[in-house]
């Protein structure tokens, strides 16, 4: 598996963006253009949300290029 293909939790995304974990889950996740989450299945019915590391990098790169 390539490192770029790794799946990140909201905590890992928040650490990379230097914002709170809650901001990622409640705000950033709903910004148009922010990478869609991947919901992993769970036996309890509540899926675990993850984001592809490479998608987060690409999103940030796109923000820099938009300037």
Buried (B, 14 or more C-beta within 10 A) or exposed (E): EEEEEEBBBBEBBBEBBEEEBEBBBEEBBEEEEBBEBEEEEEEEEEEEBBBBBBBBEEBEEEEEEEE
